[in-house]
Amino acid sequence: MIINELIAQHSLTLSIASAVLLASLLSRLLRKDATGKAQGCRPVAKRWQWDPVLGLDIVVAQIKALKGNYYLPWLIELHSNMPKTFEINFFGKRQIYTSEPDNLKAMTATNFHDFGIEPMRRHTKGSMPFADKGISTVDGKDWEFSRFLLKPFFYREVYTSTDRIEPFADHMMALIPGDGESFNMQSLIQRWFLDLTTNFIFGKPMDALANPDRARITWAMLDVLKGGRLRAQFYMMMWAFNWTWWYKAVAEVHDFINVHIRETYKAIEEREQRIANCLPVEPERTDLIWYMAWNLRDEELLRSQLCLVFVPNNDTTSIFISNCIWHLARHPEAWEKLRQEVLAHGDAPLTFEALRNMKYLQCVLNETHRLTPNNVTQIRVCLNDSVLPVGGGKEAKEPFFVRKGDVVSITKTVMYRDPELWGNDAEEFKPERFDGRRVFWEFLPFGGGPRRCPAQMMVQTEAAYMLARLARVYRRIEARDPAPYTAVMRIGPSNKTGVQIALYK
């Protein structure tokens, strides 16, 4: 009897609490909707879902798409028969998809302080134990400090230097098989870029070109990226996955980076002791870890910052260059046009200025970014109630209200294939479309606003240099894989079978 009374009392208490909570939520939503209407906002279209409460239909579909390597077609299909801006329910949260350039501008620049990444990346612990604070997990002052630690990326003498690229390119070119022999160019590009990037970040190359076994760290980094994407997208159900494989990859990457951190701290300590004793010292190192270690004397914090630079940077750049070659191998007319432009430069050094002035080469880079962007989506959490300019109302052209906690996803892979922006041939690889074209917010492969990628100029220089070196030597490039591009998602897409080609001098 007493137990039944207690149950009844608690049930009544829970019912009252639930009712109060529901009333509070409804009242809050109504106030926010009223605020939005007062600012001239209109609601955005809602995509039909068979689970409108939790949105598990979208969750399950996305998991299947990622595991089945058809995420990009699925994402494009999600946008089909919908306005350019619409909302869905994802794990019970409002998520807005948009492919409007003006919304990208507002989210990343005009209303920059209203949108961030920390709530969905750091607060969820999805990136742990791989990394905590870093350039791609924090907002505000922490982000400003992470940006400060990457200052060497902004040095003009660094990103304009092709001398630092040349010796590694020479080594890679010497490893390319003979005329007509099939090989996977992507694996060679990965090893080349490992040497290039470890030299810049850690002050000495890994020598992966000379010792392919050393490139095994790449596979650990790829697993970290795959797991990182899953954990970021499905942070509310991380408990449902077995992460043993991911933790193993994280440990391998940490072991690799820890060695460099400890060596650097030791070198700094020895240098400071010599200076204190008025002894001569070597010229100061110019690599990234040296600069970061001088400004951050905590091994765990430094490792976190480095992890969020080294791992994503290594993957995105090598995949971008690989994607360039994948497209060119299927468009011999584009390769010939590129080659003639490079040959017109003669034997003069391939300097930063020379590469920037090769207009068709720059068009090839841009067209590759457009069709196979590394940043498929640009996602932010709304930190303060805000307004985005385009997507509300029946015509989806009016402003709409974004509530604190809402997630906004700019779908670049849809924006970059929009016929209204790029013409009816938007699905085709045509570098010429960028010839003389001034692009604004409809094309920002490295992002825009304060959070744009700090490595933008460096990446473009490295990619342009490698393509120009290949074009100087090889008159023909031939695809040896008839399959269409099948995107395996890490941070961005990579072709499932790599870049199977043959080259002819």
Phi, psi and omega in degrees: 000312180296317180299316180298321179295319178298316179300316181297318179297315180293322179298318179296318179299315180297320181297316179296316180298318180297318181296317179297316180297315180297316179297320179297316180296316180297318179298318180296316180297319180296320178297318180293319178298321178296320177298316180299316180295323179296335179266014178078020182274153176229153181293154176264162180295149177248132176282136180295137177224142177285344172239084182283351184275306181253343181071029183291339177298317178291321180301309181297318181297321181291320177300314180297319181295318179293316181290328182269003179060039173229034183297317182296311175302322179296318181296319178294319178296323178302326181275346185294144179060024177234157172298171181291345175229128178206168180237154175227170171257123182230109184058036178080003180248148177285124176236128182254126173257135177211146175237024179273122179304323181295330177287325175298316179299315181294316185292321186259350183227289186303312180252036187309317186285351178272351185228143181207187183236342188300319181300327183262348182249312183266315184296333181279350183065016181295332181272353181275145006270011181299308182202155177246269180275137178182178188302332185249018179230351188233165177236178171062220184297323178298320178293319179300321179292318178298320177296319178300321181294342181261017184309322180303335177297333186268354180292124182299322181293344177273302187286344177267353184279119171264349177296326180288338181274325191306309184298325179287325176294320177303314182296316181295318181300325181290342182265355180290131181299170182290173183309131173078359181273127181288141175199165179265103182295331184297318180294325178291318177299319180298316180293319177301314184288330174301315179296316182296313185284325177292329176294319180287317185280316187252355176088358176204142183286157179284339185064041179288333177294318180281332183229086184306330181299333181289343179282000180298336177301334178301319182293322176296318180295323178295319177296321177299317181292317178299312179295322179299319178296314179300315183292327178290321183280329184238042185297336182281350179226036178300332180297340185276354183250153171268115186256015183305315180298324181288316178299323178296316179295319178300315180298321180294317178294318178300316180301319180296313184287325181302322179301314181291322179297312183294321177297320182291315178300321178296317179295322178295316179299316179295321179295316180297323178294320180293320178296317179297329180266011178059036177261152180294149178231158176289159174305145184294140180293154182244006181285164187293315183297328178297313179296316181294318182293325177299327187258359180213099186262055177216117188300315183293317179294320179295319179299319178300313180298317181293319180303321184278002173250306187297311186290306179296320182298318181297320183285311188296319183290314181295324178290322178300312179296320178298320178295322176304312182291323178302314180292315183296327179294339181258001180223078184302330179293325177290320178297317181296318180295319177296316182298316180296323178294318180291316181296330179295341178281348180070211181265010180297152181303144178274078182279170177303314182295319180297317180294320179295331181275354175277092190297318182291324176302316178295325177296320178298316178300314181294319181293327175292316175302321185291311185279328180228068183291141173294323178265089182293318177228151173241112191246137177222154171260138178285120183271332178221148176311134186212177179229132171253146196281335188225131175141345181271166176082174183298326181267000180057038181239357184260165178296158176220154186272135176242121183275151174305129182099342176294151177253132178243127180242114174275115184268094184292325182296336174275316179302318185284352177243014182286117180301331179293333179263328191238359179093172183290347177261026186299336181277351185264152176276103181222089181304332183301338183298339180268355182293110179079000182276132174265120182255148180235235185282352177283351181211098179223079184297337180252017180080174180223173180075192183300334185265016179300154186298125180291341183267012186307306184293324179295315180298313181298321180294314181297318180293315180298318181298314183295317179295320180295320178298317179294318182293331178295329189258320191252124181280338183216144175231131189233129177285134179244018178224107184285350185292147175291168180294120177244110189279121168263123187272127168243248165287316175232186183275144174226139182296134186303322184259011179078213180233088182274111184219173167226146180242150181227128178282000000 
